[in-house]
Amino acid sequence: MPPHPKRKHSKGRRDRRRAHDALTPVTLVACRNCGEMRRQHTVCLNCGHYEGREVIAIKKDDKG
């Protein structure tokens, strides 16, 4: 048989273990080139710019 706990863990001890489980909201910033909201330290998916230079060439579709 597997071992069982001899005493119940307190609520405080349980909650301290779970203190790091909370999710943090994603921080969004405006792109310097197009103004679209994007995640920090990532390439803008709308225009392909990062740190003031074009990193990814984005094709524009003219459907309209």
ZADRENFI-739745 format. One line per 4 residues: number of its first residue (from 1); their letters; for each residue x, y, z of C-alpha. Coordinates in Angstrom, 1 decimal. Each point is the difference from the previous one (the first is absolute). Last residue first. Layout:
N
NUM = A = X Y Z ~ ...
# end
This chain:
64
64 = GKDD = -12.0 45.3 -51.9 ~ 2.6 -2.6 -0.2 ~ 3.4 1.7 -0.2 ~ 2.2 -2.6 1.9
60 = KKIA = 3.1 1.4 1.6 ~ 3.0 -2.3 0.2 ~ 2.0 0.3 3.2 ~ 3.9 -0.1 -0.3
56 = IVER = 1.3 -1.0 3.4 ~ 2.7 1.9 1.9 ~ -0.7 3.6 -1.0 ~ 1.9 2.4 2.2
52 = GEYH = -1.0 2.3 2.9 ~ 0.7 -2.5 2.8 ~ -2.3 -2.5 -1.6 ~ -2.1 0.4 -3.2
48 = GCNL = -2.1 -2.7 -1.8 ~ -3.0 2.3 -0.7 ~ -3.0 -1.8 1.6 ~ 1.8 -2.8 1.9
44 = CVTH = 2.2 2.5 1.8 ~ 3.2 -1.9 1.0 ~ 0.3 -0.8 3.7 ~ 1.7 1.7 3.0
40 = QRRM = -3.4 1.1 1.5 ~ -3.2 -1.5 -1.4 ~ -1.7 2.0 -2.8 ~ -2.6 2.8 -0.3
36 = EGCN = -0.1 1.5 -3.5 ~ 1.5 3.6 -0.2 ~ 1.5 -0.6 -3.5 ~ 3.7 0.7 0.4
32 = RCAV = 0.6 0.5 3.8 ~ -2.3 -3.0 0.8 ~ -2.1 0.7 3.0 ~ 0.7 -2.1 3.1
28 = LTVP = -1.8 -3.0 1.5 ~ 0.8 -1.7 3.3 ~ -1.6 -3.4 0.4 ~ -1.9 -0.4 3.3
24 = TLAD = 1.7 -2.2 2.7 ~ -1.3 -3.4 0.9 ~ 0.1 -1.1 3.6 ~ 1.7 -3.4 0.7
20 = HARR = 2.9 1.5 2.0 ~ -1.8 0.3 3.3 ~ -1.4 -3.6 -0.2 ~ 2.6 -1.4 2.5
16 = RDRR = -0.8 2.9 2.3 ~ -3.7 -0.9 -0.3 ~ 0.5 -3.5 1.2 ~ 2.2 1.1 2.9
12 = GKSH = -2.6 2.6 1.0 ~ -2.8 -2.5 -0.3 ~ 1.7 -2.4 2.4 ~ 1.3 -3.3 -1.1
8 = KRKP = -1.9 -2.9 1.7 ~ 2.1 -2.2 2.2 ~ 1.5 -3.5 -0.4 ~ 0.0 0.1 -3.8
4 = HPPM = -0.5 -3.4 -1.6 ~ 2.7 -2.4 -1.2 ~ -0.9 -2.3 -2.8 ~ -1.2 -3.5 0.7
# end
